[in-house]
Amino acid sequence: MIVAIANYGYNTQVMKAAEEGGATGGTVLHGKGVGMKRAEQFLGVSLVSEKEVIFIVAKAEQKNAIMTAIMEKAGLTSKAGTIVFSLPVTSTAGLRILENEEENS
């Protein structure tokens, strides 16, 4: 599973890049950054950066191409400010298409 954390409002840019790398879809969740270096103070109110977390389940052989595409088109040097990492998926439930493909391989 690929996890991309981008600035709020840039999930479309991240997903377009991921699709160019071979991703077929993803799930976007809204979040807020915490534990940042001393959140800015404005009129006594803490401002916390809003983020979007994009989860993409992909085959292992697609992972590097997808991650590279995201970093090239929506990485830290872009306005999206995306960071990307991957986590292993050891089992799934409800992903019939992927499960059936693996059984037929």
C-alpha positions as CSV (number, residue, x, y, z in Angstrom):
1,M,0.0,0.0,0.0
2,I,1.3,3.4,-1.0
3,V,0.5,6.3,1.4
4,A,0.8,9.9,0.1
5,I,0.4,12.8,2.4
6,A,-0.3,16.1,0.6
7,N,-1.3,19.6,1.4
8,Y,-5.1,20.1,1.5
9,G,-6.7,20.6,-1.9
10,Y,-4.1,18.7,-4.0
11,N,-5.4,15.1,-4.0
12,T,-6.5,15.4,-7.6
13,Q,-2.9,16.3,-8.6
14,V,-1.5,13.4,-6.6
15,M,-4.0,10.9,-8.1
16,K,-3.3,12.1,-11.7
17,A,0.4,11.5,-11.1
18,A,-0.3,8.1,-9.5
19,E,-2.5,7.1,-12.4
20,E,0.3,8.0,-14.8
21,G,2.5,5.7,-12.8
22,G,0.1,2.8,-13.1
23,A,-2.4,3.2,-10.2
24,T,-6.0,2.4,-10.9
25,G,-7.5,4.3,-7.9
26,G,-7.1,5.4,-4.4
27,T,-8.9,6.5,-1.2
28,V,-8.6,10.1,0.1
29,L,-9.0,11.0,3.8
30,H,-8.9,14.5,5.3
31,G,-6.5,15.1,8.2
32,K,-4.7,17.7,10.2
33,G,-1.0,17.7,10.9
34,V,0.0,17.4,14.6
35,G,3.3,17.5,16.3
36,M,4.7,20.1,13.9
37,K,7.5,22.4,15.0
38,R,5.6,24.8,17.3
39,A,2.4,25.4,15.4
40,E,2.0,29.0,14.4
41,Q,0.1,31.3,16.7
42,F,-2.3,33.9,15.3
43,L,-4.4,36.0,17.7
44,G,-3.8,33.3,20.3
45,V,-5.2,30.5,18.1
46,S,-3.1,27.6,16.9
47,L,-3.1,27.1,13.1
48,V,-2.7,23.5,12.2
49,S,-2.0,22.5,8.6
50,E,-4.7,20.5,6.9
51,K,-3.6,17.5,4.9
52,E,-5.0,14.9,2.6
53,V,-3.9,11.3,3.0
54,I,-4.2,9.2,-0.1
55,F,-4.1,5.4,0.2
56,I,-3.3,3.4,-3.0
57,V,-3.2,-0.4,-3.0
58,A,-1.0,-1.6,-5.9
59,K,1.0,-4.6,-6.9
60,A,4.5,-4.7,-5.7
61,E,5.9,-4.4,-9.2
62,Q,4.0,-1.1,-9.7
63,K,5.0,0.5,-6.4
64,N,8.2,2.3,-7.5
65,A,6.7,3.6,-10.7
66,I,3.7,5.1,-8.8
67,M,5.8,6.6,-6.1
68,T,8.3,8.1,-8.6
69,A,5.4,9.6,-10.6
70,I,3.9,11.2,-7.5
71,M,7.2,12.7,-6.3
72,E,8.0,14.0,-9.8
73,K,4.6,15.7,-10.3
74,A,3.4,16.5,-6.8
75,G,6.4,16.1,-4.5
76,L,7.9,18.3,-1.8
77,T,9.1,21.0,-4.2
78,S,5.6,21.4,-5.6
79,K,2.6,23.2,-4.0
80,A,1.2,19.8,-3.1
81,G,4.2,19.2,-0.9
82,T,3.6,15.5,-0.9
83,I,5.6,12.9,1.0
84,V,5.2,9.2,0.0
85,F,5.9,5.9,1.7
86,S,4.8,2.3,1.3
87,L,3.6,-0.3,3.7
88,P,3.3,-4.1,3.1
89,V,-0.2,-5.5,2.7
90,T,-0.1,-9.1,4.0
91,S,-3.8,-10.0,3.3
92,T,-7.0,-8.4,2.0
93,A,-10.7,-8.9,2.2
94,G,-13.2,-7.6,-0.3
95,L,-10.8,-7.0,-3.1
96,R,-12.2,-9.8,-5.3
97,I,-10.5,-8.7,-8.5
98,L,-7.0,-8.8,-7.0
99,E,-7.7,-12.0,-5.1
100,N,-8.9,-13.8,-8.2
101,E,-5.9,-12.6,-10.2
102,E,-3.5,-14.0,-7.6
103,E,-5.4,-17.4,-7.6
104,N,-5.1,-17.6,-11.4
105,S,-1.4,-16.8,-11.4
